[in-house]
Amino acid sequence: MSHALVIGGTRFIGRHTVEEFLDHDYDVTVFNRGNHDNPFSEGDRVDHFEGDRTEDGRLRLAREQVDPDVVVDCVAYFPRDVRAATEIFADVDAYVYVSSGAAYGVDRIPKREDETPLRECTTEQATEDSRESYGPRKAESDRAIFAAAEQGVNAMAVRPPVVYGPYDYTERFDYWIDRVINHDRVIVPGDGTNIWHQVYVKDVASALRLVAETGEPGEAYNVGDGHAPILREWVELVAEAADTEVDIVTAGARELAAADIDLDDFPVYRTYPHLLDTNKIRDLGYTATPHEEALAETVAEHRESERTGREYGPAREAEERVLGVLDTL
């Protein structure tokens, strides 16, 4: 039986990754600081190694004591983290880094792993913990993966776009579920046709395992849903999963300005389409979960949680002002 070490494995992507490896007969050790509740019981074949992933000494100790066959790195946010991990775990069967579609440096439709340029990353951006530096840091971390592979490390990257599903602490998708469940009328920014490719979290976990088992050293793999719905279609799919109906009201920049709302105040709104080519991961046997199944689980878990996502989008009171303006037109 193989052993997987998941760095960061108790919250969202990491939690589902642990479950994915367990479902495929791996033993698993979770490496984290222990700041969040452990969702796994003693009978789940999940051990815990406590440590801060930025402390190389703890990573080395984990390497010695756990002796993993596979390492999945869910919480490497700086290039230095990836360089250290690929050195420490240089002789494992596979090191898989969770990158991001934000690593791409130009807008193209679709973005392809071996064609679309990555973002540049300055020395300052490489150590700056900000939203603006996130994409550059991910791109530079991908380049660290490529460099490690050139030195003989079986290191690979997986690039998801926006990830949704159960236990999503970012609450980006919870905003839309909350609106659909609690209101008859839902404002969708623009004309509702913008596209931001998304991916179900369990499919990300599946991709991480597939890449660990059959991926090629030094390669990056996009992962995403099989179909990329426009934003208003997402709202319709959520309503169907929630067994309800909503009136979708589109509002442009002028109408939203009546309540001091910008288009990009809405979660997962993007002016230029963000679409990833996923043929490369499909060649490894990846298949995406149908939206009906993915959203049924996502909505069900949302109902049981205390998440609303309301702080990540416009206030409902402001939206009501926009609806009032639209009703007078």
C-alpha positions as CSV (number, residue, x, y, z in Angstrom):
1,M,0.0,0.0,0.0
2,S,1.4,3.4,-1.0
3,H,1.6,6.4,1.4
4,A,0.6,9.9,0.5
5,L,1.7,13.0,2.4
6,V,-0.8,15.9,1.9
7,I,0.7,19.2,2.9
8,G,-2.4,21.2,4.1
9,G,-5.2,18.6,4.2
10,T,-8.0,19.5,6.5
11,R,-9.9,22.4,4.9
12,F,-11.0,22.4,1.3
13,I,-8.9,21.1,-1.6
14,G,-6.6,19.2,0.8
15,R,-9.5,17.6,2.6
16,H,-11.0,16.2,-0.6
17,T,-7.5,15.2,-1.7
18,V,-7.1,13.1,1.4
19,E,-10.4,11.4,0.8
20,E,-9.5,10.7,-2.8
21,F,-6.3,9.0,-1.9
22,L,-8.0,7.0,0.9
23,D,-10.7,5.9,-1.6
24,H,-7.8,4.5,-3.8
25,D,-6.3,2.5,-1.0
26,Y,-3.5,4.8,0.1
27,D,-2.5,5.5,3.6
28,V,-2.3,9.2,4.2
29,T,-0.5,11.6,6.5
30,V,-1.7,15.2,6.8
31,F,1.0,17.8,7.3
32,N,-0.3,21.1,8.8
33,R,0.0,23.4,11.8
34,G,-3.1,22.0,13.5
35,N,-4.9,25.3,13.5
36,H,-8.1,23.8,12.0
37,D,-10.3,21.0,13.2
38,N,-9.3,17.6,11.9
39,P,-12.2,16.1,10.0
40,F,-10.8,12.6,9.9
41,S,-11.3,10.0,12.6
42,E,-8.8,7.5,14.0
43,G,-10.2,4.8,11.8
44,D,-9.7,6.6,8.5
45,R,-6.0,5.6,8.0
46,V,-5.0,9.3,8.3
47,D,-2.0,10.2,10.5
48,H,-1.2,13.8,11.4
49,F,2.3,15.4,11.4
50,E,2.2,18.9,12.9
51,G,4.4,21.6,11.5
52,D,4.6,24.9,9.6
53,R,5.4,24.2,6.0
54,T,7.6,27.2,5.8
55,E,10.0,25.6,8.3
56,D,12.3,23.4,6.3
57,G,13.3,21.4,9.4
58,R,9.8,20.2,9.9
59,L,9.5,19.2,6.3
60,R,12.7,17.2,6.5
61,L,11.5,15.5,9.7
62,A,8.3,14.6,8.0
63,R,10.3,13.2,5.1
64,E,12.3,11.0,7.5
65,Q,9.4,9.9,9.7
66,V,6.6,9.5,7.2
67,D,8.7,8.3,4.3
68,P,5.9,9.1,1.7
69,D,5.7,7.7,-1.8
70,V,3.6,10.7,-2.9
71,V,3.6,14.3,-1.8
72,V,0.7,16.6,-2.7
73,D,1.4,20.3,-1.8
74,C,-1.9,22.2,-1.4
75,V,-0.5,25.2,0.5
76,A,2.6,26.4,-1.3
77,Y,1.9,30.1,-1.9
78,F,5.5,31.3,-2.5
79,P,8.1,30.1,-5.0
80,R,10.5,29.5,-2.1
81,D,8.1,27.0,-0.6
82,V,8.1,25.0,-3.8
83,R,11.9,25.1,-4.2
84,A,12.4,23.9,-0.6
85,A,9.8,21.1,-1.0
86,T,11.1,19.8,-4.3
87,E,14.6,19.6,-2.7
88,I,13.5,17.9,0.5
89,F,11.2,15.4,-1.3
90,A,13.5,15.0,-4.3
91,D,13.4,11.2,-4.2
92,V,9.7,10.5,-3.7
93,D,7.8,8.8,-6.5
94,A,5.8,12.0,-7.2
95,Y,5.6,15.6,-5.9
96,V,2.4,17.3,-7.1
97,Y,2.0,21.1,-6.6
98,V,-1.4,22.8,-6.6
99,S,-0.8,25.8,-8.9
100,S,-3.6,27.9,-10.5
101,G,-5.0,29.1,-13.8
102,A,-4.0,32.6,-12.5
103,A,-0.4,31.7,-13.4
104,Y,-1.2,32.5,-17.1
105,G,0.1,35.8,-18.2
106,V,-2.1,36.6,-21.2
107,D,-5.8,36.4,-22.0
108,R,-6.4,33.7,-24.6
109,I,-9.3,31.4,-25.2
110,P,-8.6,28.7,-24.2
111,K,-5.4,28.8,-22.2
112,R,-3.1,25.9,-23.0
113,E,-0.3,24.5,-20.8
114,D,2.4,24.4,-23.5
115,E,1.4,27.5,-25.4
116,T,0.0,30.3,-23.2
117,P,2.8,32.3,-21.6
118,L,3.0,32.5,-17.8
119,R,3.1,35.7,-15.8
120,E,6.4,37.3,-15.0
121,C,7.3,37.5,-11.3
122,T,9.6,40.2,-9.8
123,T,11.7,39.6,-6.7
124,E,9.3,41.7,-4.7
125,Q,6.2,39.8,-6.0
126,A,7.8,36.5,-5.1
127,T,7.7,37.3,-1.4
128,E,4.7,39.7,-1.3
129,D,1.5,38.3,0.2
130,S,-1.1,40.2,-1.8
131,R,-4.0,39.5,-4.2
132,E,-2.1,41.2,-7.0
133,S,1.0,39.0,-6.6
134,Y,-0.9,35.7,-6.4
135,G,-0.7,34.9,-10.1
136,P,2.9,35.9,-10.5
137,R,3.8,33.8,-7.4
138,K,2.0,30.8,-8.8
139,A,3.8,31.2,-12.2
140,E,7.2,31.4,-10.6
141,S,6.4,28.4,-8.5
142,D,5.5,26.5,-11.7
143,R,8.9,27.5,-13.0
144,A,10.4,26.0,-9.9
145,I,8.6,22.7,-10.7
146,F,10.1,22.7,-14.2
147,A,13.6,23.4,-12.8
148,A,13.3,20.6,-10.2
149,A,12.2,18.2,-13.0
150,E,15.3,19.1,-14.9
151,Q,17.3,18.0,-11.9
152,G,15.6,14.6,-11.9
153,V,12.7,15.3,-9.5
154,N,9.4,13.8,-10.4
155,A,7.7,17.1,-9.9
156,M,4.5,18.2,-11.6
157,A,1.9,21.0,-11.3
158,V,-1.9,21.0,-11.5
159,R,-3.6,24.3,-12.5
160,P,-7.3,24.7,-11.5
161,P,-9.4,27.8,-12.1
162,V,-11.9,28.8,-9.5
163,V,-12.7,25.8,-7.3
164,Y,-16.1,25.2,-5.8
165,G,-17.7,22.4,-3.8
166,P,-18.3,21.3,-0.2
167,Y,-16.3,23.0,2.6
168,D,-15.2,25.9,0.4
169,Y,-13.9,28.4,3.0
170,T,-13.4,31.1,0.3
171,E,-17.3,31.4,0.1
172,R,-17.2,32.7,-3.4
173,F,-19.7,30.2,-4.6
174,D,-21.7,30.3,-1.4
175,Y,-22.6,33.9,-2.3
176,W,-24.6,32.7,-5.3
177,I,-26.2,29.7,-3.5
178,D,-27.3,32.0,-0.7
179,R,-28.8,34.5,-3.2
180,V,-30.7,31.7,-5.0
181,I,-32.0,30.0,-1.8
182,N,-33.1,33.2,0.0
183,H,-34.3,35.5,-2.8
184,D,-36.8,35.3,-5.7
185,R,-34.8,37.8,-7.8
186,V,-31.1,37.5,-8.3
187,I,-28.9,40.2,-9.9
188,V,-26.4,38.9,-12.4
189,P,-23.8,41.5,-13.5
190,G,-23.5,42.6,-17.1
191,D,-25.6,40.6,-19.5
192,G,-24.9,37.4,-17.7
193,T,-22.8,35.9,-20.4
194,N,-19.3,36.2,-18.9
195,I,-17.3,33.0,-18.5
196,W,-14.9,32.1,-15.7
197,H,-14.1,28.5,-15.9
198,Q,-14.6,26.6,-12.7
199,V,-13.9,23.2,-11.4
200,Y,-15.5,20.9,-8.8
201,V,-13.2,20.3,-5.9
202,K,-13.5,16.5,-6.0
203,D,-12.4,16.6,-9.6
204,V,-9.3,18.6,-8.5
205,A,-8.5,15.9,-6.0
206,S,-9.0,13.2,-8.7
207,A,-6.6,15.1,-11.0
208,L,-4.0,15.4,-8.3
209,R,-4.0,11.6,-7.8
210,L,-4.0,10.9,-11.5
211,V,-1.0,13.2,-12.1
212,A,0.8,11.7,-9.1
213,E,0.3,8.2,-10.6
214,T,0.7,8.8,-14.3
215,G,1.9,12.4,-14.9
216,E,5.1,13.3,-16.6
217,P,7.9,15.1,-14.7
218,G,8.1,18.8,-15.3
219,E,4.6,19.0,-16.8
220,A,1.7,21.3,-15.8
221,Y,-1.9,20.1,-16.2
222,N,-5.0,22.3,-16.4
223,V,-8.1,20.9,-14.7
224,G,-11.6,22.2,-15.1
225,D,-15.3,21.3,-15.5
226,G,-16.2,19.6,-18.8
227,H,-18.5,22.5,-19.6
228,A,-17.9,26.2,-18.7
229,P,-21.3,27.7,-18.1
230,I,-21.9,31.5,-18.4
231,L,-22.7,33.2,-15.1
232,R,-26.5,33.3,-15.5
233,E,-26.4,29.6,-16.4
234,W,-24.6,28.9,-13.1
235,V,-27.4,30.6,-11.3
236,E,-29.9,28.5,-13.1
237,L,-28.0,25.3,-12.3
238,V,-27.8,26.3,-8.6
239,A,-31.6,27.0,-8.6
240,E,-32.2,23.5,-10.1
241,A,-30.0,21.9,-7.5
242,A,-31.8,23.8,-4.7
243,D,-35.2,22.8,-6.1
244,T,-36.3,26.4,-6.5
245,E,-36.9,29.0,-9.1
246,V,-35.5,32.5,-9.4
247,D,-36.0,35.5,-11.6
248,I,-32.5,36.4,-13.0
249,V,-32.1,40.2,-13.5
250,T,-29.1,41.4,-15.4
251,A,-27.7,44.8,-14.6
252,G,-25.0,46.7,-16.4
253,A,-22.4,49.1,-15.1
254,R,-24.8,52.1,-15.4
255,E,-27.6,50.4,-13.4
256,L,-25.2,49.1,-10.8
257,A,-23.7,52.5,-10.3
258,A,-27.0,53.7,-8.8
259,A,-26.0,51.7,-5.7
260,D,-22.2,52.2,-6.0
261,I,-21.7,48.7,-7.2
262,D,-19.1,47.7,-9.7
263,L,-19.4,44.7,-12.0
264,D,-16.4,43.0,-10.5
265,D,-17.8,43.3,-7.0
266,F,-19.7,40.1,-7.7
267,P,-17.9,36.8,-7.1
268,V,-16.6,34.9,-10.1
269,Y,-17.3,37.8,-12.5
270,R,-14.6,38.4,-15.1
271,T,-14.8,40.8,-18.0
272,Y,-12.7,38.7,-20.3
273,P,-13.4,35.0,-20.5
274,H,-11.1,32.7,-18.5
275,L,-11.2,29.2,-20.1
276,L,-8.6,26.4,-19.7
277,D,-7.9,23.7,-22.2
278,T,-8.2,20.4,-20.3
279,N,-7.3,17.9,-23.0
280,K,-3.9,17.2,-21.4
281,I,-5.4,16.0,-18.1
282,R,-8.0,14.0,-20.0
283,D,-5.3,12.0,-21.7
284,L,-4.5,10.7,-18.2
285,G,-8.1,9.4,-17.8
286,Y,-9.6,12.5,-16.1
287,T,-13.3,12.9,-16.3
288,A,-15.3,15.8,-14.9
289,T,-18.3,15.3,-12.6
290,P,-21.6,16.3,-14.2
291,H,-22.8,19.7,-12.9
292,E,-26.1,18.2,-11.6
293,E,-24.2,15.8,-9.3
294,A,-21.5,18.3,-8.3
295,L,-24.0,21.1,-7.4
296,A,-26.4,18.7,-5.6
297,E,-23.6,17.9,-3.2
298,T,-22.4,21.5,-3.0
299,V,-25.8,23.0,-2.3
300,A,-26.6,20.2,0.3
301,E,-23.4,20.9,2.2
302,H,-24.0,24.7,2.0
303,R,-27.4,24.3,3.7
304,E,-25.7,22.4,6.6
305,S,-22.9,25.0,6.9
306,E,-23.0,28.5,8.4
307,R,-21.4,30.0,5.3
308,T,-23.3,32.7,3.4
309,G,-20.7,34.4,1.2
310,R,-22.6,37.6,1.7
311,E,-19.5,39.6,2.7
312,Y,-17.8,38.6,-0.6
313,G,-20.4,40.4,-2.9
314,P,-22.7,43.4,-2.9
315,A,-25.0,43.9,0.1
316,R,-28.5,42.8,-0.6
317,E,-29.8,46.3,0.4
318,A,-27.7,47.8,-2.4
319,E,-29.0,45.2,-4.9
320,E,-32.5,46.1,-3.9
321,R,-31.8,49.7,-4.9
322,V,-30.6,48.5,-8.3
323,L,-33.8,46.4,-8.7
324,G,-35.8,49.5,-7.8
325,V,-34.1,51.5,-10.6
326,L,-34.6,48.7,-13.1
327,D,-38.3,48.4,-12.2
328,T,-38.8,52.0,-13.2
329,L,-37.3,51.6,-16.6
